[in-house]
Amino acid sequence: MQFSALPIGLVAGVAAALLFAGVVTQSPGAVVLALAAPVPIFIASLGWGSRAGFIAAATAAIAIAAFTGAVLSGVTMLLGSALPAAAVGHMAGLARPRDDGAGLDWYPVSRLLFAILCIAAATCVVLGLLMSYDAAGLEAAVTQALLAQPDGTIAGEQEIRSFVQLVVSAIPFVQPIISVLTWIGCLYVAAAITRISGRLPRPKDDLPVATTLPRVALPIFALGLAASFAPGIVGMLGAVLTGAFGMGFTLVGLAAMHRRTRGRPARGLVLFSAYGAIILLFIPLFAFLVLGVFDTARNRMADASNT
């Protein structure tokens, strides 16, 4: 281990803990900063090696536990943000010599994306068990809180119960989506910062071409989607898988749009219209999800025909 890995890891861990502190202190303005907590860990891992990243993850968890006086807060930081960032950063830095001896083969973006989806799903399940997530209890508590509002500010009781049920049932789908987007966004920012500093050994990936998923993602997504209709714990597990891998296929679909519009005269207008529609409506995301599934299935069929 290089001597610089230890101090860099410690500093990055403290920085990540400071960003994450908004969650444990329940500060509304600082919650957004908490989403950026993986960035220092990614920077340490990408620029100074995997050991620096894991040191940063451990330091962040210990700092949060010491600051709050609660071990559970440190464990939440470790499992929900720090350790996944260190693991993803480690994989992003993996490389092996090419067979022809000309350079290195870096860990593929497709496998890195697949790993992020799996880690996001596993993290949501583990944190749910750790915090004893109870959908029925949460639904009852939120409904009671809304019903206690002054008359005239809230709709009828039946409308409230239906709204709360919809929101609570969406949590297992939405939480892994947020995790996937957060980690990918933080990884992209951290890679850009590390590259500017000259510390990033990995060359820049052509993301529109490299952003794909391995064929095994298709049956996992199908299994999760089918299980999400089941009641109880099976349904929640299926929802978590559906959310994580559905977001992954959506990113593949967006990458396919970028790839297929290259060199086209109206590329700028197409991209602007697509992302504008996503921001305003969110419904177009389903179209890109389907495109991502189709693109992955087509690549699978192409691979089968070549074997």
Secondary structure, 3 states (H helix, E strand, C coil): CCCCHHHHHHHHHHHHHHHHHHHHCCCHHHHHHHCCCHHHHHHHHHHHCHHHHHHHHHHHHHHHHHHHCCHHHHHHHHHHHHHHHHHHHHHHCCEEECCCCCCEEECCHHHHHHHHHHHHHHHHHHHHHHCCCCHHHHHHHHHHHHHCCCCCCCCCHHHHHHHHHHHHHHHHHHHHHHHHHHHHHHHHHHHHHHHHHCCCCCCCCCHHHHCCCCCCHHHHHHHHHHHCCCCHHHHHHHHHHHHHHHHHHHHHHHHHHHHHCCCCCCHHHHHHHHHHHHHHHCCHHHHHHHHHHHHHHHHHHHHHHHC
